[in-house]
Amino acid sequence: MACSALSICPPSPAPNRRQWNTVIKHQVLDDSPHQAILTYIKMLEAGASPDNYTFPILLKAATHLSSPHIGPSLHAHTIKTGFSIHVFVQTALIVMYSALGYIELARRVFDKMSHKDLVAYNSMLDAYASRGLMGNATELFNSMPVKDRVSRNIMVLGYSNIRRVDSAEEILGEIPARDVDSWNSMISAYVKAGRIELGRGLFDQMPERNVVSWNAMISGYLQNQQYTEAIDLFHDMKAKKLEPNHVTLVSVLSACAHTGSLETGRAIHIYAMEIGPATNTHVATSLIDMYAKCGDIEAALEVFYKVQEKDIYCWNSIILSLAIHGFGEESIKLFDDKLSKGMKPDDITFIGLLSACSHAGMVEEGHRLFECMEKEHGLSPKAEHYGCMVDLLGRAGLLDSAYELVEGMPFEPGPNILGALLSSCMVHGDAEMGEKVAKRFSARGNWLSDGEYMMLANMYAACGRWEEARRWRGMMNDAGIRKTAGYSMIEINGRMHRFLAGDLKIQSALD
């Protein structure tokens, strides 16, 4: 009798252990880990006993749930039933504890194994490498009696995550027959280290590429702020009839958001609806962000309201989107709606809310939200939240209050906070307060950027203090810092074109 993967109870009136395992396995494969755990409970209530095939499936479900309680409880069940010494179960425990971040517990299970096969070694190796613990990973790697291509791929990817390109290259050179994962790991190492040309060179040399290869290169361009190249590579991927996944779409939509490519973003949205991933919450969140940053807040709201199951990232995205468009009251209403639905806010939520108050001039509401962060939600304000409050008070002309807040911060104010206050001093013509902020900038020595030097020089110039303005410009020149040239970008036929300030070759750029 066939088992239904969507049913808690197997259809057989007296199911055997194999049928229970089949149902649990289907539920895990159908991304229903909670249902799989419930089925296991029903299995125990029915008097059926688990075996060494039951627990690896259940531990995989616990990994997907990311629960700090379910996994250890299942571990206790393996001990009680005598299957904790089975190699399949032990390996699954290593993977589960690693995914939950309990690396020491994973190692404890590994050390207690009487027989460690290659899969167990690789699982423990991946536990270390995926967490950036490459010292531990290297020690284990060197002690392995046998290594395979998977072992070396894990090491290459681990080194890529901590940007140790030379070490990754050394391990890659030990792989006699590289598979697509080997190539992908090395591409990831190059792009994360900012060596994008080397990454593209490997990508072009690959005898075979999969969607991960394309994602590594597209996200690499994104990380290195080469947004047009990311979009172009996405179009190349489509031209080769390779279907992207939600990771691809998130990356390319982010590139569109950075460049303001509304036309391209809309086309990608339509394409995503055709192939399916538009319903993915990560893609929906990226669509909201893209539309908002490209100026179409109505489209962003339309995407938001069509999402059936909204997660914290989706809510935060729309709150931030409304904020940058000046819809402060609407952001607050959505926040209240979010709370009523049982969603807990996080740091990003309050950055969006405080930004909304800043853009809308809602000083009292901003104060209230800032105060309730810790009192009502247990969230300690970070530098970004203080920066939003300084911007809010500065825009409202409450410069003394803004400076008091800066002075009372539990950490040293960064350039963004001081820059926001200095900008407000310029807007409101408060030279005295600007002088105080300038002294805070001066205390940072040679850590100033070109924008900060120019802001200080312009502030003094606006106050008629030309000698001081010239001094700051001279300091900038002495530091060997040049002002970054301003530029504009326009979208023509789905492609972005950038023009530097003073560029007279517009026509040739369009051609």
N, C-alpha and C positions, 0 to 999 in steps of 0.2 A: 504494500500500500504506500502511495507517495506521501511524503511529508510536506506540509505547508510551511514555508519559511516565515510567513507573516502571522502564524498562529502561535499562541503561547503553549497550547497543548497539542502534542502529536495526534493525528487522527486515529491511530490504533487504540482500541480500548485497553490493551495491555502492552504498551510499547516496550521494546527491549532497549538495552543500553545503546546499541548502534543507531536506532531510530532517534533517541534523544540527542545523541551527538550530531546527527545529520541536521536536525532542526536548529540546534544551537549554532552550528557552523554556518547554515544559510542566513541566520539572523545577523551574525557578525559580518558576513559578506555583503548583506543588504544594508550595512551601516546602521544596524539597530542593536548596539551593544547592551543598552539597558534591557531590551526585551530578551536578549540572550541570558542575562543574569537572572531575570525572572523565570525563564524556562528552566534554568538549573535549579532554582529553589523549588519549582513545581516537580522536577525530577526527583529531588530528595524527598519531598512530601509523599510522592507516589511509591517510595520504597526502593527506587532504582539506585544503583551504585555507580559512581563515576569511575573512569579508568584513565590510563596514561594518554589517551586521545582526547578525553573531555577537558582536562586542565589546560593544555596549551591553547585551545580555542577560547576558553573562559579568560585566561590571562591576557589574550589579545583583546578581548572585549574590555577588560579592566584598563588596558593601556589606552584604548580609545576614549574611555570615560574620564580619564585623567583624575580619578578619585584617589585620595590618599588613604582611603579606608578599605575599598573593595578588594584591591590587589593583595594587601597583607592578609585580609580575611581568607582569600582563596589560598594563599600560601599556607595558612594554618590548616585548611582543609586537606591540602596535599600531604602535610605531615600526619594528620589524623588518619588518613586513608592509606598511608604507606607509599604514596607515589612521589614523595619529595626527593627520592634518590634516583628517579628515572631520568635519564639524560635529556629526553625531549622536554620534560616538565622543568628540569633545572635550567635548560637553555631559555625556555619561555619566561621563567622567573627573572633571569638576567635581563632580558629585553624589557620586561615589564617595569622592573625597578629602575632601569636606565631611563626609560621614557618618563617616569615620574620624578626623575632627578635624584633618586636615592642611589648614587653611584657606590657608596660604601656597602650598602646592602647587596647590590648586584655583585660586588667583588667577594663578599662573604659567601654568597651562593656558589660562585665560581670556584673559590678555594676549597669548598667542601665536596666538590665533585670528585668522585673516585676515578672516573674515566672522562677525560676532556677530549672531545673530538674537535675537528677543525671548525665546525659550526659554532661550538661553544667559545672557542678562542676568538673567532671573528666577532661574535656577539659582544664579548667583553671588550675587545679592541674598539669596536664601534661605540660602545658606551663611553669610553674615554675620549675618543677622537671627536665625537659629536658634541662633547661639552668643552672642547678646547684644551683638554688635559693631555697635551701631547707628550709631556715628560713621562707620564704613566703609560701612555700608549706606546711610546718608543721602547720603554723597558719591557713591556709585554711582548711587543713585536719581535724584539731581539731574542726573547726566550722561547718563542714558538718553535716546536720541533719540526713543524711543516707549515709552509706558507703557500697560499695560492694567489691568483689574480685578485680575488675579492679582498684578501688581507691587504694587498698593496694599494688597491683602489681606496680602501678606507683610510689608509695613511696619507695618500695624496690629497684626498678631500679634507682630511683633518688639518694638514699643513696649509691648504688653501684657505681654510676658515680663519687661520691666524696669520695669514699673509706671509708665510715663510716659503717663498717661491723656490729658492735654491734647494731646500729640503724636499719639496714636492717633485722638483725635476729629477733629483737623485733617485727617489723611489720609482718614479715613472720609468727611468732608464733601466730598472731591474725587471720590468715587465716584458717578457719575450714576445708575447702576442697580445697587443693592446685591444681591449674591446671598447665599445662605445662609452662605457662608464669611465674607463681610464682617460679617454680624450676629454670627456665632460668635466672630470675632476680637475684636470690641468688647465682647461679653459677658465674654470671658476677661479683657480689660483691666480692666474694672470690678471683677470679683470678686477678681482678684489684688491690686488696690489696696484691697480691703476695702470697696468701695462696692457692697455687695451689692444694695441697693434699686434702684440705677440699672441694674445688670445684670439684675435680675428685670423691671424695666420694659421694657427692650429685648426680653427673652425673650417677654414677653406681647404685644409689638407685632409680633413676627415674622409675616410672611404665610405663611411655610413653615418648618417645623423638621425637622431630621434628628436622628439619634442623637447626633451631635456636639454639637448645641445642648443637648439634655437633659443630656449628660455634663458640659458646661461649667457648667451651672447647678447640677447636683447636687454636683459636685466643689467648686464655689464655696461652697455652703453648708457643705460639709465643712471646707474651708480656714478658713472664718470661724466654725467651731465651732457652727454652727446645725444640729445633727444631726437633730433632729426634722423640720425643714423639708426636709432632704435625703431623709429616708425618705418624707415625705408626697409630695414631687415624684416620687419613684420610683413610688409607687402611682398618681399621676396619669398617668404615662407608660404604665403597664400598662393603665390604664382606656381610654386612647386607642388601644389595640391596636398600639402601637409596640414592637417587640421590642428589648430592651436587648442590648448586647454585653458582653464581659468587663470593659471599662473601667467601665461602669455598675455592674455587680455588685460589682466591687472597691470602688468608692466607697460604695455603699449598705451593704455588709457592714461597712465600716469605721465608718460612722455607727452601725450596730447595736452594734458592739463598744464604742464610746465611751459609748453610753447604756445598755448592758447589756440590750438588747432581744432576749432569747433567743427568744421566741415568733416575733417578726418575722424574725429571722435564720434560724430553722428553715424558715419558710415560703419565704423567698428561696432557701434551699438546695434545697428540693423543686422550686421553679420553675426553678432553674438546671439541675437534672437533666432536667427536661422539655424545655427548649429547647436543651440541649447544652453551654453553657460551663462546667458544673461540672467537666468534665475538664481545663479550662485550668489550668495550674500557678499562674497569678496568682490565679485565683478560688479554687483549692484552698488556697493560702496564706492568703488572706483569710478563708476559712471556718475554718481552724485557729485563726487569731487571734481571730475572732469567738467561736467556741465556748469557747476558753480564757478570754477576758475576761468572758464571760457565765457562767462557772462550770462548764461541762460539758466537763471535760478528756477524758472517755471519747469523746465525739463528735469532739473535735479529733484524738485518736489514730486513730479510725476513718477519718476523712478522710485523714489522713497516710498510713496504710498502704494505702489504695486508690489513691493516686497512682502511676501507672506509672513516669513519669520525673520524679524529684524533683530540682529545682535547688537552688542554695545558699539561696535565699529560703525554700523549703519546709522545708529542714532547720533553718534558723535559727528559723523560726516555731515549730516543735514544741519545739525546745530551750528557747526563751524561755517557751513555754506551760507546759512541765513545771516550769520554774524558778519561775514566779509561783504555782504550786500546791504548791511545796515538795518536789517530787520530784527532789532533787539527784542521787542515785545513778543514777536513770533517765536524766537529762540527760547524765551522763558516759558511760553505756553507749551512748546514741544517738550521741554524739560519736565514740566509738571506732568504732562501726559506720560512721559517715560517712567517717572516715579510711580504713577498710578498703576502702571502695568507690571510693577515689581522689578524693573531693571535698576541695578545699582550703578550710580555714576562712577567714573574714574577720573584720573588727573586730566585726561584729554577733554572730558566733558566740561570741566570747569574752565579750561583754557578757552573753549568755544563760547561759553556763557559770559565770561569776563570780557572777551573780545567783543561780543555782541553789545554788552553794556557800554564799552568804550566807544564803539562806532556810533551808538545811538545816544550817547551823552547821559546814560542812566546811572548817575553817580550813587544814589542811595541804594538802588537794586544791586549794583556792583559790590558795594560795601557789605550788604546782607549776604550775598553769595559767598564772598571771600571769607566772612566770619563763619558761615555754616559748613564750610568745607570740612573743618576738623571737628567742630562741635556736633554736627548731625551725621556726618558721613565718614568720619575717622580718617580723612585725607589731609596730610600735612602739606601746606602750600610750598611749591617749589619755585625755582628762579623764574620759570615761565609765568607762573601766576602772579608773582610780585611785579614782573614786567608789565603784565596786562593792567594791574592796578595803578602802576606809575603812569602808564599811558592814559588810563581813564582820568586820573586826577589832573594830569598835565593838560590834556585836551580841554578840560573844564576850567583851566586857569588856576587850579588849586595847587600852585607850585610849592608852597611851603609844606602842605600836607604830603605832597609827592616826595619831597626831599626828606621829610621826617620818616616816611615809610622806608626809603632807601637806607637811611642811617640806622633804622631799627631792624633791618633784615638779619636773619641768623647766619648769613654767609655774605661773602664779598660780592658786591654787584658787578655783573659782567658788562661788556660793551653794549649789549642790546638795551639793558635797563638804563644805563647812563646816557646812551644815545637817544632814547625816547624822552628822557627828561630834558636833555639839551635841546632837542628839537622843539619841545614845548616852550622852552625859554626863548628861543628865536621867534616863534610864532607870537608870543605874548610880549616880546620886547623887554624881558626882564634880564638886564645885563648883570645885575648883582647875583642873582641865582645862577645865571650862566657861568659866572666866574667861579662859583663854588664847585659846579659840576666840572668845569675845565680843570680845576686843581685835582679832582678825583681822577680825571683822565691822565693828567701829568704824572700822577703817582704810579701809573702802570708802565712808565718808561717807554721802551721801544715796542710795546705790544699793540700799538695803534695801527689800524688799517687805513687805506687811502680815504675811505669815506669818513672816518672819524677825524682825520687831519683836516679834511675840507670842511666838515661841519663846524669844527672849532674856529677855523680861519674865517668862515662866513659869518659865524656868530659875532666875532669881534668886528668884522667889517660892517655888519648891520648896525652895530652900536657906535660906529664912527671911530673905532680904535684901530686905525690903520697900521700902526707900528706893530701892535700885537698880532694882527692878522698876517702881516708879512713875516713875523717871527715863526708862526705856525707853518706857513708855507715853506719857509726856509728849512725848518726842522724836517718837514716831509721830504724835501729834496735831499737833505743831508743823509737821511735814512735810506736813500735810493728807492723810494716808493713813488710810483707814477700813478696818476689818477686813471682809473679804469674808464675806458671810452664808453659813452652811452650808445645804445643801439635800439633799433626798433625791429619787430618781426611782423611779417604779413603772410597770410596764407593764400596761395594761388593754386587752384586745381589740386587741392589736397596736399600741397608741398609748402614747407615753410621757407621763407627767404629773410635773411638778416641783413640789416643795413646799419653801418656805423654812423655816428653823428658826423655830418659833413660829407658823407659819401655822395659823389655826384654821378656814380655809375649805375643808377637805378635801372635804366632801360636795359643795359647789358646783363644785369643780374636777373631780370625777368626773362630774358631770352634764354 
